[in-house]
């Protein structure tokens, strides 16, 4: 089950930034793109040497922590349809354009629900015209409509990313 999405605004391995030697979490690339790798010692040295980098990373950690905790609340409190809309908006925030690769099977893994539940929820979103999908591709057709369908968890997290990092979408 997914607990946080990271795009070009962030990084994997936050516990290492905070001084841990490792983390028990798993990261998975969900789409094509470029990623950079930095050695732990070099990142820690840059963190220690650069106050602007340190401030930025600490703000990112706060925003990401909000995302993780709000996702936990969301997973226990909202319908699959609301959660799917939230997750699609978060994914849309981190890709260029309105179309990205996505299968029902993958969405079911991310949401921690059966594939049939995702199929039903995605069907509702498609019927109301906020998304389209087929052949492993998701298209956001009506972002404001998708935002209206999502639970309040999306807005809470988005506001933190905007406030702390200036990350805007939509």
C-alpha angles and dihedrals in degrees: 000000000000118000100172141015122215126193135162089311096066152028142237119239103048094159088062089055088053093052105271119133094220144351130227093220127105125227122203129191107229100184145017120280145100125294130182128216126209126186115250094240092051093049092048091049092050090047090053095043101044121060093188091052091046091051091048094048093047091050089049091050089053092049092047092047088054089052093050095047093043090050090055090051091046094050091056099040114036141063122262089248092055092044092048091051090049092049093047090051091051091049091046089053089060102046133067114247131004099284129073138158112270135149130198089239092057093045090052090054092048094048096039094234136116116277089243089061091054091047091053094045093045089048090056091049090048093049092053089050102243096116141016127200142178142138092023094307128117121201124192105216102170114023096179089051091049089050089052089053096048121087121251090266091084093055093047092054095040092053090053092051090048094046097044102033108015089240108160133177138166 
